[in-house]
Amino acid sequence: MSNKMTLSVTIITKNEEDRIRCCLESVKALADEIIVLDSGSTDRTLEIVAEYTDHIYSTNWPGFGVQKQRALEKASCDWVLAIDADEALDEDMQQWLKTFLITEQSKVTAVKMPWGVMAYGKRLDYGRSARAPLRMARREGAEFTSAEVHEELIPAVGTTVIAKGRLLHYSNRDYGHALQKNIDYAWLGSQKYFRQGKRCNSLTLATLRSLWTFVHIYIFRGGILDGPVGYLVAINYAQNNFNKYAGLWTLTRAEKKFLIRRSDI
C-alpha cells in the first residue's frame, strides 16, 4: 500500500522485563521502527527488547519529559506513537490504527487513546479510565514538555481524533508497587509545582484537594461503577494528591523560614 503512513513507536524503559513483551507484541505489526531508550536496566529488559528492534539506546535518567523527547528526536517516520512499557494496545485499537495509517489524514496531527487501566485483575472502564491521553502525533512539529513527571505530548497545530479500542495500562504490579509509585510521583509533583512558582500555605488546601480528587474520580468519572477496585484506586489517587500538596506545603514552609532568617541578617 503505497499511501500507507509510516509509524515510529518510542518506549522508555528501566527494569520492565515482566511487562515489556506485552507492550512490544501489541505494536510490532504496526511499527515501521521501534525505538527504545533504557536508563539502566539490570534485569532481562534489553534482552527481550532486542528480539523486536535494533534501535536500542542507553542513557541517563533526566526525567520523563526529557527522556521521551530524546526518543522522539530519534524517530524518522510520519507518525510517532509514544507508548509506555506498562501499556499495550488491545486488538480493537490495533485494528483501528492499521486502518488509520492507510487513510488520508491531511488535517489530523494527533490521536488520543482511551485508557483501560488494569488493576488487581480487573479492567477499569470508568474512574481513571474515563480519559483518553494523547499518545500519538505527527512527528513533524511534535514535542514533549520537559516535566519530570506527568509530561505532555504537544502536537503540531491541527485536528485531534480519538481512537477506538483501549490503551491497556498495567500500571501497578501489586499494591506495594502502587504505594511506592504514589510516594515517588507525589514528591516529584511537589517539587515540580514549587519550581513553577506554586505555593501551599495551609494543609487544609491539601485536604480539600484530596477530597476533590476522590469525588472527581469516584463520582463524576463513574469510578463507583468499577466496584471495590474502583473505590481503592480513587482512594489511592486522593492520597497521592494529598501527599503532593503536603509536600508543597513543606517546601513553602521551608522557604518562608529561609526568607525570615535572611531578612534578619
C-alpha positions as a Markdown table, in Angstrom:
| # | Residue | x | y | z |
|---|---|---|---|---|
| 1 | Met | 0.0 | 0.0 | 0.0 |
| 2 | Ser | 2.0 | 3.0 | -1.3 |
| 3 | Asn | -0.1 | 5.5 | 0.5 |
| 4 | Lys | 0.5 | 4.0 | 4.0 |
| 5 | Met | 1.9 | 6.4 | 6.5 |
| 6 | Thr | 4.8 | 5.1 | 8.5 |
| 7 | Leu | 4.9 | 4.8 | 12.2 |
| 8 | Ser | 7.7 | 5.1 | 14.8 |
| 9 | Val | 7.0 | 3.6 | 18.2 |
| 10 | Thr | 9.0 | 5.0 | 21.1 |
| 11 | Ile | 9.4 | 3.4 | 24.5 |
| 12 | Ile | 11.4 | 4.4 | 27.6 |
| 13 | Thr | 12.4 | 1.6 | 29.9 |
| 14 | Lys | 14.1 | 0.5 | 33.1 |
| 15 | Asn | 13.7 | -2.9 | 34.6 |
| 16 | Glu | 10.5 | -3.8 | 32.7 |
| 17 | Glu | 11.1 | -7.5 | 31.9 |
| 18 | Asp | 7.7 | -8.5 | 33.3 |
| 19 | Arg | 5.7 | -6.1 | 31.1 |
| 20 | Ile | 7.7 | -5.1 | 28.1 |
| 21 | Arg | 6.9 | -8.1 | 25.9 |
| 22 | Cys | 3.2 | -7.5 | 26.1 |
| 23 | Cys | 3.8 | -3.9 | 25.0 |
| 24 | Leu | 6.0 | -4.9 | 22.1 |
| 25 | Glu | 3.7 | -7.7 | 20.9 |
| 26 | Ser | 0.9 | -5.2 | 20.7 |
| 27 | Val | 2.8 | -2.8 | 18.4 |
| 28 | Lys | 5.2 | -5.0 | 16.4 |
| 29 | Ala | 2.8 | -5.5 | 13.4 |
| 30 | Leu | 2.1 | -1.7 | 13.2 |
| 31 | Ala | 5.5 | -0.2 | 13.7 |
| 32 | Asp | 7.9 | 0.6 | 10.9 |
| 33 | Glu | 10.5 | 1.2 | 13.6 |
| 34 | Ile | 10.6 | 0.7 | 17.4 |
| 35 | Ile | 12.9 | 2.9 | 19.4 |
| 36 | Val | 13.8 | 2.1 | 23.0 |
| 37 | Leu | 15.7 | 4.3 | 25.4 |
| 38 | Asp | 16.8 | 2.5 | 28.5 |
| 39 | Ser | 18.1 | 4.1 | 31.6 |
| 40 | Gly | 20.0 | 1.4 | 33.4 |
| 41 | Ser | 18.0 | -1.9 | 33.3 |
| 42 | Thr | 19.6 | -4.7 | 35.3 |
| 43 | Asp | 17.1 | -7.4 | 34.5 |
| 44 | Arg | 16.3 | -9.0 | 31.1 |
| 45 | Thr | 14.5 | -6.0 | 29.7 |
| 46 | Leu | 17.1 | -5.3 | 27.0 |
| 47 | Glu | 17.4 | -9.0 | 26.1 |
| 48 | Ile | 13.7 | -9.1 | 25.4 |
| 49 | Val | 13.7 | -5.7 | 23.6 |
| 50 | Ala | 16.5 | -7.0 | 21.3 |
| 51 | Glu | 14.1 | -9.6 | 19.9 |
| 52 | Tyr | 11.9 | -6.8 | 18.4 |
| 53 | Thr | 14.3 | -4.0 | 17.4 |
| 54 | Asp | 17.9 | -2.9 | 16.9 |
| 55 | His | 17.1 | 0.7 | 17.8 |
| 56 | Ile | 18.2 | 0.4 | 21.5 |
| 57 | Tyr | 19.9 | 3.3 | 23.3 |
| 58 | Ser | 21.3 | 3.5 | 26.9 |
| 59 | Thr | 21.0 | 6.9 | 28.6 |
| 60 | Asn | 21.0 | 8.6 | 31.9 |
| 61 | Trp | 17.7 | 9.5 | 33.6 |
| 62 | Pro | 16.7 | 13.2 | 33.2 |
| 63 | Gly | 13.0 | 12.8 | 34.0 |
| 64 | Phe | 10.1 | 11.6 | 31.9 |
| 65 | Gly | 9.6 | 14.6 | 29.7 |
| 66 | Val | 13.2 | 15.0 | 28.6 |
| 67 | Gln | 13.7 | 11.2 | 28.1 |
| 68 | Lys | 10.6 | 10.9 | 25.9 |
| 69 | Gln | 11.7 | 13.9 | 23.9 |
| 70 | Arg | 15.1 | 12.2 | 23.3 |
| 71 | Ala | 13.2 | 9.2 | 22.0 |
| 72 | Leu | 11.0 | 11.4 | 19.8 |
| 73 | Glu | 14.1 | 13.0 | 18.2 |
| 74 | Lys | 15.4 | 9.6 | 17.1 |
| 75 | Ala | 12.1 | 8.8 | 15.3 |
| 76 | Ser | 12.1 | 9.1 | 11.5 |
| 77 | Cys | 8.6 | 8.1 | 10.4 |
| 78 | Asp | 5.4 | 10.1 | 9.6 |
| 79 | Trp | 3.8 | 9.4 | 12.9 |
| 80 | Val | 5.1 | 8.7 | 16.4 |
| 81 | Leu | 3.4 | 6.5 | 19.0 |
| 82 | Ala | 4.9 | 7.2 | 22.4 |
| 83 | Ile | 3.8 | 4.2 | 24.5 |
| 84 | Asp | 4.9 | 3.3 | 28.0 |
| 85 | Ala | 6.4 | 0.0 | 28.8 |
| 86 | Asp | 3.5 | -0.8 | 31.1 |
| 87 | Glu | 0.9 | -0.2 | 28.3 |
| 88 | Ala | -0.4 | -2.3 | 25.4 |
| 89 | Leu | -2.8 | -1.7 | 22.6 |
| 90 | Asp | -5.8 | -4.0 | 22.7 |
| 91 | Glu | -6.9 | -5.8 | 19.5 |
| 92 | Asp | -9.6 | -3.2 | 18.6 |
| 93 | Met | -7.1 | -0.3 | 18.8 |
| 94 | Gln | -4.5 | -2.3 | 16.8 |
| 95 | Gln | -7.1 | -2.7 | 14.0 |
| 96 | Trp | -8.2 | 1.0 | 14.3 |
| 97 | Leu | -4.6 | 2.1 | 13.9 |
| 98 | Lys | -4.0 | -0.2 | 11.0 |
| 99 | Thr | -6.9 | 1.4 | 9.1 |
| 100 | Phe | -5.9 | 4.9 | 10.2 |
| 101 | Leu | -2.4 | 4.6 | 8.8 |
| 102 | Ile | -3.7 | 3.8 | 5.3 |
| 103 | Thr | -6.4 | 6.5 | 5.3 |
| 104 | Glu | -5.8 | 10.1 | 4.1 |
| 105 | Gln | -5.3 | 12.3 | 7.3 |
| 106 | Ser | -4.2 | 15.6 | 5.9 |
| 107 | Lys | -5.6 | 17.7 | 8.8 |
| 108 | Val | -5.1 | 15.3 | 11.6 |
| 109 | Thr | -2.0 | 15.8 | 13.7 |
| 110 | Ala | -2.8 | 13.9 | 17.0 |
| 111 | Val | -4.5 | 10.8 | 18.3 |
| 112 | Lys | -5.9 | 10.4 | 21.8 |
| 113 | Met | -6.3 | 6.8 | 23.1 |
| 114 | Pro | -8.9 | 5.8 | 25.6 |
| 115 | Trp | -7.3 | 4.2 | 28.6 |
| 116 | Gly | -8.2 | 0.8 | 30.1 |
| 117 | Val | -6.4 | 0.8 | 33.4 |
| 118 | Met | -5.7 | -2.8 | 34.6 |
| 119 | Ala | -5.7 | -3.1 | 38.4 |
| 120 | Tyr | -5.7 | -6.1 | 40.6 |
| 121 | Gly | -7.1 | -8.4 | 37.9 |
| 122 | Lys | -9.8 | -6.1 | 36.6 |
| 123 | Arg | -10.0 | -3.7 | 33.7 |
| 124 | Leu | -11.4 | -0.3 | 34.9 |
| 125 | Asp | -13.8 | 1.2 | 32.4 |
| 126 | Tyr | -14.6 | 4.3 | 34.5 |
| 127 | Gly | -12.8 | 6.4 | 37.1 |
| 128 | Arg | -9.2 | 6.8 | 36.0 |
| 129 | Ser | -10.0 | 5.0 | 32.7 |
| 130 | Ala | -12.6 | 7.7 | 31.8 |
| 131 | Arg | -10.0 | 9.7 | 29.9 |
| 132 | Ala | -8.0 | 9.5 | 26.7 |
| 133 | Pro | -4.4 | 10.6 | 26.9 |
| 134 | Leu | -2.7 | 11.9 | 23.8 |
| 135 | Arg | -0.1 | 9.3 | 22.8 |
| 136 | Met | 0.3 | 9.6 | 19.1 |
| 137 | Ala | 1.2 | 12.6 | 16.9 |
| 138 | Arg | 2.7 | 13.5 | 13.5 |
| 139 | Arg | 6.4 | 13.6 | 14.1 |
| 140 | Glu | 6.9 | 16.9 | 12.3 |
| 141 | Gly | 6.2 | 19.7 | 14.8 |
| 142 | Ala | 5.6 | 17.5 | 17.8 |
| 143 | Glu | 7.4 | 17.7 | 21.1 |
| 144 | Phe | 7.2 | 16.7 | 24.8 |
| 145 | Thr | 7.2 | 19.1 | 27.7 |
| 146 | Ser | 10.2 | 18.8 | 29.9 |
| 147 | Ala | 8.3 | 18.0 | 33.1 |
| 148 | Glu | 10.0 | 15.4 | 35.3 |
| 149 | Val | 6.6 | 13.6 | 35.7 |
| 150 | His | 3.1 | 13.9 | 34.1 |
| 151 | Glu | 4.8 | 15.2 | 30.9 |
| 152 | Glu | 2.6 | 16.0 | 27.9 |
| 153 | Leu | 3.0 | 15.3 | 24.2 |
| 154 | Ile | 2.3 | 18.6 | 22.3 |
| 155 | Pro | 1.4 | 18.0 | 18.7 |
| 156 | Ala | 1.6 | 20.4 | 15.7 |
| 157 | Val | -1.5 | 22.6 | 15.1 |
| 158 | Gly | -4.3 | 20.5 | 13.6 |
| 159 | Thr | -7.2 | 18.2 | 14.4 |
| 160 | Thr | -7.1 | 15.6 | 17.2 |
| 161 | Val | -9.1 | 12.4 | 16.9 |
| 162 | Ile | -9.9 | 9.7 | 19.4 |
| 163 | Ala | -9.0 | 6.1 | 18.6 |
| 164 | Lys | -11.3 | 3.2 | 19.0 |
| 165 | Gly | -10.4 | 0.4 | 21.4 |
| 166 | Arg | -8.3 | 0.6 | 24.6 |
| 167 | Leu | -4.8 | 1.5 | 25.6 |
| 168 | Leu | -4.4 | -1.0 | 28.3 |
| 169 | His | -2.4 | 0.3 | 31.3 |
| 170 | Tyr | -0.8 | -2.2 | 33.6 |
| 171 | Ser | 0.3 | 0.5 | 36.0 |
| 172 | Asn | 0.9 | -1.4 | 39.2 |
| 173 | Arg | 2.5 | -4.8 | 39.7 |
| 174 | Asp | 0.9 | -5.2 | 43.1 |
| 175 | Tyr | -0.4 | -3.0 | 45.9 |
| 176 | Gly | 3.1 | -2.4 | 47.3 |
| 177 | His | 4.2 | -1.1 | 43.9 |
| 178 | Ala | 1.2 | 1.2 | 43.8 |
| 179 | Leu | 2.1 | 2.7 | 47.2 |
| 180 | Gln | 5.8 | 3.2 | 46.2 |
| 181 | Lys | 4.7 | 4.9 | 43.0 |
| 182 | Asn | 2.4 | 7.2 | 44.9 |
| 183 | Ile | 5.3 | 8.3 | 47.1 |
| 184 | Asp | 7.6 | 8.9 | 44.2 |
| 185 | Tyr | 5.1 | 10.7 | 42.0 |
| 186 | Ala | 3.8 | 12.8 | 44.8 |
| 187 | Trp | 7.2 | 14.2 | 45.8 |
| 188 | Leu | 8.2 | 14.8 | 42.2 |
| 189 | Gly | 4.9 | 16.6 | 41.8 |
| 190 | Ser | 5.6 | 18.7 | 44.9 |
| 191 | Gln | 9.0 | 19.8 | 43.5 |
| 192 | Lys | 7.6 | 20.5 | 40.0 |
| 193 | Tyr | 4.8 | 22.8 | 41.4 |
| 194 | Phe | 7.3 | 24.6 | 43.6 |
| 195 | Arg | 9.7 | 25.3 | 40.7 |
| 196 | Gln | 6.7 | 26.6 | 38.7 |
| 197 | Gly | 6.0 | 29.2 | 41.4 |
| 198 | Lys | 3.1 | 27.5 | 43.1 |
| 199 | Arg | 2.8 | 27.6 | 46.9 |
| 200 | Cys | 0.7 | 25.9 | 49.5 |
| 201 | Asn | 0.2 | 27.8 | 52.8 |
| 202 | Ser | -2.3 | 25.5 | 54.5 |
| 203 | Leu | -2.7 | 21.8 | 54.9 |
| 204 | Thr | -6.4 | 22.5 | 54.6 |
| 205 | Leu | -5.8 | 23.0 | 50.9 |
| 206 | Ala | -4.0 | 19.7 | 50.7 |
| 207 | Thr | -7.0 | 18.0 | 52.4 |
| 208 | Leu | -9.6 | 19.7 | 50.1 |
| 209 | Arg | -7.5 | 18.8 | 47.0 |
| 210 | Ser | -7.5 | 15.2 | 48.2 |
| 211 | Leu | -11.3 | 15.1 | 48.8 |
| 212 | Trp | -11.9 | 16.7 | 45.4 |
| 213 | Thr | -9.8 | 14.1 | 43.7 |
| 214 | Phe | -11.7 | 11.3 | 45.3 |
| 215 | Val | -15.1 | 12.8 | 44.3 |
| 216 | His | -14.0 | 13.6 | 40.8 |
| 217 | Ile | -12.7 | 10.1 | 40.1 |
| 218 | Tyr | -15.2 | 8.0 | 42.1 |
| 219 | Ile | -18.4 | 10.0 | 41.4 |
| 220 | Phe | -18.1 | 12.3 | 38.4 |
| 221 | Arg | -16.0 | 9.9 | 36.4 |
| 222 | Gly | -18.1 | 6.9 | 37.5 |
| 223 | Gly | -15.4 | 5.0 | 39.4 |
| 224 | Ile | -18.2 | 3.7 | 41.6 |
| 225 | Leu | -19.2 | 1.5 | 38.6 |
| 226 | Asp | -15.8 | -0.3 | 38.8 |
| 227 | Gly | -16.7 | -1.8 | 42.1 |
| 228 | Pro | -14.3 | -2.3 | 45.0 |
| 229 | Val | -11.2 | -1.9 | 42.8 |
| 230 | Gly | -12.6 | 1.4 | 41.6 |
| 231 | Tyr | -13.0 | 2.6 | 45.2 |
| 232 | Leu | -9.5 | 1.5 | 46.1 |
| 233 | Val | -8.0 | 3.3 | 43.0 |
| 234 | Ala | -9.9 | 6.5 | 43.8 |
| 235 | Ile | -8.6 | 6.4 | 47.4 |
| 236 | Asn | -5.1 | 5.9 | 46.2 |
| 237 | Tyr | -5.3 | 8.9 | 43.8 |
| 238 | Ala | -6.8 | 11.0 | 46.6 |
| 239 | Gln | -3.9 | 10.1 | 48.9 |
| 240 | Asn | -1.4 | 10.9 | 46.1 |
| 241 | Asn | -2.9 | 14.4 | 45.7 |
| 242 | Phe | -2.8 | 15.0 | 49.5 |
| 243 | Asn | 0.9 | 14.0 | 49.6 |
| 244 | Lys | 1.7 | 16.2 | 46.6 |
| 245 | Tyr | 0.2 | 19.3 | 48.2 |
| 246 | Ala | 1.5 | 18.4 | 51.7 |
| 247 | Gly | 5.0 | 18.2 | 50.1 |
| 248 | Leu | 4.4 | 21.6 | 48.5 |
| 249 | Trp | 3.4 | 22.9 | 51.9 |
| 250 | Thr | 6.7 | 21.7 | 53.5 |
| 251 | Leu | 8.7 | 23.4 | 50.7 |
| 252 | Thr | 6.7 | 26.6 | 51.1 |
| 253 | Arg | 7.2 | 26.5 | 54.9 |
| 254 | Ala | 11.0 | 26.0 | 54.5 |
| 255 | Glu | 11.2 | 28.8 | 52.0 |
| 256 | Lys | 9.4 | 31.2 | 54.4 |
| 257 | Lys | 11.8 | 30.3 | 57.2 |
| 258 | Phe | 14.8 | 30.9 | 55.0 |
| 259 | Leu | 13.5 | 34.3 | 53.9 |
| 260 | Ile | 12.9 | 35.3 | 57.5 |
| 261 | Arg | 16.4 | 34.3 | 58.5 |
| 262 | Arg | 17.8 | 36.1 | 55.5 |
| 263 | Ser | 15.9 | 39.3 | 56.4 |
| 264 | Asp | 17.3 | 39.2 | 59.9 |
| 265 | Ile | 20.9 | 39.2 | 58.7 |
